[in-house]
Amino acid sequence: MKTGKPAEKTGHHPASNDKASRVVIITGLSGSGKTVALRAVEDAGFFCVDNLPVSLLSSLIDNISLNRKLKNIALGVDIREKEFLADTEKVLNALRSKHRLEILFLEAETEVLIRRFKETRRPHPLGGKLEEAIKQEKESLAMLRANADRVIDTSSFSPHQLRKLIPSIYFPRSDRKDLTIGLVSFGFKYGVPLNTDLLFDVRFLPNPHFIPSLRPLNGKNRRIVNYVFKHAETIEFMTKIEDLLNFLIPLYIKEGKSYLSIDVGCTGGNHRSPAIIERIAKLIKKGNITLNIVHRDMS
């Protein structure tokens, strides 16, 4: 999981209007998981509307808020909503004047988006060459991204993992874990994850890749684990990591952070970093914490 860091902002919502509906706009790049996210919040109890024309937006939300007394509303907006995108700031200001507005923006690396479109055999909404369409879409959605309360890079999320993450962000604090931690192993040769909070490079550790009998195995195999952790530098490294996380995590929770991404990289992402990530998962005091573990490049 190249877990994207939810970049959080404050100050958007009308603090004095405690009875206002909570309106979450779920938007982002095509192929980044908007539909999955929208369904996830719908399952969590939000009233969801996807791709509604701007001319109907305000009146519908008012009707839902007053007549149905629904306090959690999610709106799906994408590149097809040209009217919305043409006057983004005006529309957002109008919604903020009446409701507690939040914006969730999903994105992913270009290579990942291309792969997803090819796997599903779906055309990009803008048509033409994928690379050019993705570039154009990023430019068109720049204003929404700039106004987002949270930006999540879904490059290493499976649909299941994303579906699990989204409710952890939007459930009331009393109903959810204090913090969701994404633990990601990766290979530097395949690129560094974007939007990471804490990144550790373990290429200094002895590499099982150079042991012929260990090379075909991965970092979850017991033989690899034994090899990685038989070295003194690994033990010392893990002791320091444990001390650091025991110090940082309670402070992140106190600060109100809802998501933390911890990424560990080695050369290929197949041996050392997965073994380290699995051990970090065991070191973290679970308590009111949810862990999502993804080995991005492990075979």
C-alpha positions in Angstrom: 0.0 0.0 0.0 1.6 3.0 -0.9 -0.6 4.5 1.4 -1.3 8.0 0.5 -1.1 10.3 3.3 -4.4 12.1 4.0 -3.3 15.7 4.0 -5.7 17.3 6.4 -6.8 20.9 6.6 -9.0 22.8 9.1 -11.0 26.0 9.1 -13.4 25.2 6.2 -16.5 24.5 8.2 -19.0 26.9 9.7 -18.2 26.2 13.4 -21.3 28.1 14.6 -23.7 25.9 12.6 -23.7 22.7 14.7 -27.0 21.6 13.1 -25.7 21.9 9.5 -25.3 18.7 7.5 -21.9 17.2 7.0 -21.3 17.2 3.2 -18.3 15.3 1.9 -17.3 15.8 -1.7 -15.5 12.7 -3.0 -13.5 13.5 -6.1 -10.2 12.7 -7.7 -8.5 11.2 -10.7 -10.3 8.6 -12.8 -9.2 5.2 -11.8 -8.1 6.3 -8.3 -11.0 4.7 -6.5 -13.8 7.3 -6.3 -16.6 4.8 -6.8 -15.2 2.5 -4.1 -14.9 5.4 -1.7 -18.4 6.5 -2.4 -19.8 3.1 -1.8 -17.8 2.8 1.4 -19.3 5.9 2.9 -22.7 4.8 1.7 -22.3 1.6 3.6 -21.2 3.6 6.6 -24.5 5.5 6.6 -24.0 8.5 4.3 -26.7 9.5 1.8 -24.8 9.4 -1.5 -25.3 11.2 -4.8 -23.0 10.7 -7.7 -22.5 13.2 -10.6 -25.5 15.4 -9.9 -25.7 18.5 -12.1 -24.7 21.6 -10.2 -28.0 23.3 -10.9 -29.7 20.7 -8.7 -27.0 20.4 -6.1 -27.9 23.0 -3.6 -31.7 22.4 -3.6 -31.2 18.7 -3.3 -28.9 19.0 -0.3 -31.3 21.4 1.4 -34.2 19.1 0.8 -32.3 16.1 2.1 -31.1 18.0 5.2 -34.5 19.4 6.1 -37.0 16.8 5.1 -35.0 13.6 5.6 -33.0 15.0 8.5 -29.9 13.3 7.2 -26.7 14.7 8.7 -24.1 12.9 6.5 -24.2 13.4 2.8 -21.6 12.4 0.2 -21.3 13.8 -3.3 -19.3 12.1 -6.0 -17.8 14.6 -8.4 -15.4 13.9 -11.3 -14.1 15.2 -14.6 -17.5 14.8 -16.2 -19.0 17.6 -14.0 -17.8 20.4 -16.3 -20.3 22.9 -14.8 -19.0 22.2 -11.3 -15.3 22.5 -12.4 -15.9 25.7 -14.3 -17.0 27.5 -11.2 -15.4 25.5 -8.4 -14.8 28.2 -6.0 -18.3 29.7 -6.2 -19.9 26.3 -5.7 -17.7 25.4 -2.8 -18.3 28.7 -1.1 -22.1 28.3 -1.5 -22.0 24.9 0.1 -19.7 26.1 2.9 -22.1 28.9 3.8 -24.8 26.3 4.7 -23.1 23.1 5.5 -20.0 21.6 7.1 -18.1 20.8 3.9 -15.2 18.4 3.5 -13.4 17.4 0.3 -11.7 14.1 -0.2 -9.4 13.9 -3.2 -8.1 10.5 -4.5 -5.2 10.2 -6.8 -2.6 7.6 -7.9 0.6 7.5 -9.8 0.3 7.8 -13.6 1.8 4.3 -14.2 -0.7 2.8 -11.8 -3.7 4.6 -13.4 -2.6 3.4 -16.8 -2.3 -0.2 -15.6 -5.8 0.0 -14.0 -7.4 1.3 -17.1 -5.7 -1.4 -19.2 -6.7 -4.2 -16.7 -10.4 -3.1 -16.8 -10.3 -2.2 -20.5 -12.2 0.9 -19.7 -11.6 4.1 -21.7 -10.6 7.3 -19.9 -13.6 9.7 -19.6 -11.5 12.3 -21.6 -10.7 9.8 -24.3 -7.5 9.8 -26.5 -4.1 8.6 -25.2 -4.1 7.7 -21.6 -1.0 9.6 -20.6 -2.4 12.8 -22.1 -5.9 12.3 -20.7 -4.5 11.8 -17.2 -2.3 14.9 -17.5 -5.3 17.0 -18.7 -7.5 15.6 -15.9 -4.9 16.6 -13.2 -4.9 20.1 -14.6 -8.7 20.3 -14.6 -9.0 19.1 -11.1 -6.2 21.1 -9.6 -8.5 23.6 -7.9 -10.5 20.8 -6.2 -7.2 19.2 -5.1 -6.0 22.5 -3.7 -9.1 22.8 -1.6 -9.2 19.2 -0.4 -9.2 18.5 3.3 -7.7 15.1 2.6 -5.6 13.8 -0.3 -5.1 10.1 -0.5 -2.7 8.4 -2.9 -4.3 5.0 -3.6 -1.5 3.6 -5.8 -0.9 0.6 -3.5 -4.4 0.2 -2.2 -6.6 -2.7 -3.3 -10.3 -1.9 -3.5 -10.8 -3.9 -0.3 -8.2 -1.9 1.6 -9.6 1.4 0.3 -13.1 0.3 1.3 -11.8 -0.4 4.8 -9.8 2.9 5.1 -12.5 5.4 4.1 -15.0 4.6 6.9 -12.2 4.8 9.4 -11.8 8.5 8.4 -15.5 9.4 8.4 -17.0 7.5 11.3 -17.6 9.6 14.4 -14.6 9.4 16.7 -16.5 7.4 19.3 -17.3 4.7 16.7 -13.9 4.2 15.1 -10.3 3.6 16.0 -8.2 6.6 17.0 -5.7 6.1 14.3 -5.3 4.0 11.1 -1.7 3.1 10.3 -0.7 2.0 6.8 2.5 -0.1 6.8 4.0 -0.4 3.4 7.1 -2.3 2.1 8.5 -1.3 -1.2 11.6 -1.5 -3.5 13.5 1.7 -4.3 14.1 0.4 -7.8 10.4 0.7 -8.5 10.0 4.2 -7.1 9.4 5.8 -3.7 5.8 6.0 -2.4 4.2 9.4 -2.5 2.7 11.2 0.5 4.5 9.1 3.1 4.6 10.3 6.7 7.6 8.2 7.9 10.0 6.6 5.4 12.8 4.2 6.4 15.6 2.9 4.1 16.8 -0.5 5.1 19.2 -1.1 2.3 22.0 -1.0 4.9 20.9 -4.5 6.1 22.5 -7.7 4.7 20.6 -8.7 1.6 19.2 -12.2 1.3 19.0 -11.7 -2.5 22.7 -12.6 -2.7 22.1 -16.0 -1.0 21.1 -18.4 -3.9 18.9 -20.6 -1.7 17.1 -17.5 -0.3 16.7 -15.5 -3.4 13.4 -17.2 -4.6 11.7 -16.6 -1.2 10.0 -13.4 0.0 10.1 -11.4 3.3 7.3 -13.3 4.9 9.1 -16.7 4.6 10.5 -17.9 7.9 14.0 -18.5 6.4 14.2 -14.9 5.2 13.0 -13.6 8.6 15.6 -15.6 10.4 18.3 -14.3 8.1 17.3 -10.7 8.4 17.0 -10.7 12.1 20.1 -12.7 13.0 22.2 -9.6 12.4 23.0 -7.2 15.2 22.4 -4.1 13.1 18.8 -5.3 12.5 18.1 -5.8 16.2 19.5 -2.4 17.0 17.5 -0.8 14.2 14.3 -2.4 15.4 14.9 -1.2 19.0 15.3 2.4 17.8 12.2 2.1 15.5 10.1 0.8 18.4 11.3 3.6 20.7 10.5 6.2 18.0 7.0 4.8 17.2 6.1 4.5 20.9 7.0 8.2 21.2 5.4 9.5 18.0 2.1 7.5 17.8 0.5 8.8 21.0 1.4 12.4 19.9 -0.1 11.9 16.5 -3.3 10.6 18.2 -3.3 13.5 20.6 -2.9 15.9 17.6 -6.0 14.4 16.0 -4.3 12.7 13.1 -6.5 10.0 11.6 -4.1 8.3 9.3 -0.4 7.6 9.4 1.7 6.1 6.6 4.9 4.3 7.5 6.9 3.1 4.5 10.0 0.8 4.6 12.1 0.3 1.5 14.9 -1.9 0.4 16.4 -2.5 -3.1 13.7 -4.7 -4.7 11.0 -4.7 -2.0 11.0 -8.5 -1.8 13.1 -9.5 1.2 14.2 -7.0 3.8 11.5 -4.4 3.8 8.6 -6.9 4.0 10.3 -8.7 6.9 10.8 -5.4 8.7 7.2 -4.2 8.1 5.8 -7.4 9.5 8.0 -7.0 12.6 6.9 -3.3 13.0 3.3 -4.5 12.9 4.0 -6.7 15.9 5.8 -3.9 17.8 2.9 -1.3 17.5 0.7 -1.4 20.5 -2.7 -2.0 18.9 -5.1 -0.5 21.4 -7.3 1.8 19.4 -5.2 1.5 16.3 -6.1 -0.2 12.9 -3.2 -1.5 10.9 -3.3 -1.9 7.1 -0.2 -3.9 5.8 0.7 -3.9 2.1 3.8 -5.3 0.5 3.9 -3.3 -2.7 6.6 -5.0 -4.6 6.9 -8.4 -2.9 6.6 -11.4 -5.2 
